[in-house]
Amino acid sequence: MDKTLMVDYDPETEEWIVHERDLDDPDKPPINHGSFRSEDEARQVLEQLKKARE
């Protein structure tokens, strides 16, 4: 199973969302790892999740 972590901006809520997508099954809903007010905070969480996988 190939997964990727991503950060996306939601203009409706003005939040940055950290989520994980299954690249083998693109129809599967993403796993949400949190919503953040700042891009920097979201990217910090993304880096922590990446390090935890190593």
C-alpha positions as MATLAB code, in Angstrom:
seq = 'MDKTLMVDYDPETEEWIVHERDLDDPDKPPINHGSFRSEDEARQVLEQLKKARE';
ca = [
       0.000    0.000    0.000;
       1.554    3.286   -1.131;
       0.527    6.359    0.882;
       1.542    9.998    0.793;
       1.196   12.824    3.300;
      -0.034   16.176    2.007;
      -0.862   19.713    3.128;
      -3.775   21.478    1.434;
      -5.426   24.846    1.982;
      -9.212   25.086    2.361;
     -10.259   28.637    1.397;
     -13.770   28.138    2.823;
     -12.494   27.540    6.360;
      -9.165   29.351    5.885;
      -7.390   26.324    7.385;
      -4.432   24.206    6.351;
      -5.226   20.480    6.410;
      -2.679   17.696    6.875;
      -3.934   14.454    5.381;
      -2.779   11.115    4.060;
      -3.867    9.673    0.726;
      -3.709    6.077   -0.437;
      -2.078    6.245   -3.880;
      -3.132    2.676   -4.698;
      -6.809    3.502   -4.089;
      -7.471    7.150   -5.065;
     -11.221    6.750   -4.429;
     -10.594    6.005   -0.755;
     -11.189    9.099    1.419;
      -8.044   10.664    2.899;
      -7.096   10.213    6.539;
      -7.159   13.632    8.213;
      -4.309   14.388   10.641;
      -5.569   17.814   11.660;
      -6.529   21.320   10.558;
      -4.382   24.336   11.359;
      -4.673   28.119   11.066;
      -1.116   28.599    9.809;
       0.787   26.890    7.008;
       3.914   26.740    9.189;
       2.109   24.789   11.901;
       0.664   22.366    9.333;
       4.097   21.809    7.778;
       5.615   21.129   11.220;
       3.020   18.404   11.829;
       3.683   17.007    8.350;
       7.422   16.770    9.089;
       6.747   15.086   12.459;
       4.554   12.482   10.751;
       7.210   11.847    8.093;
       9.924   11.388   10.735;
       7.713    8.981   12.694;
       7.489    6.767    9.601;
      11.245    6.489    9.146;
];
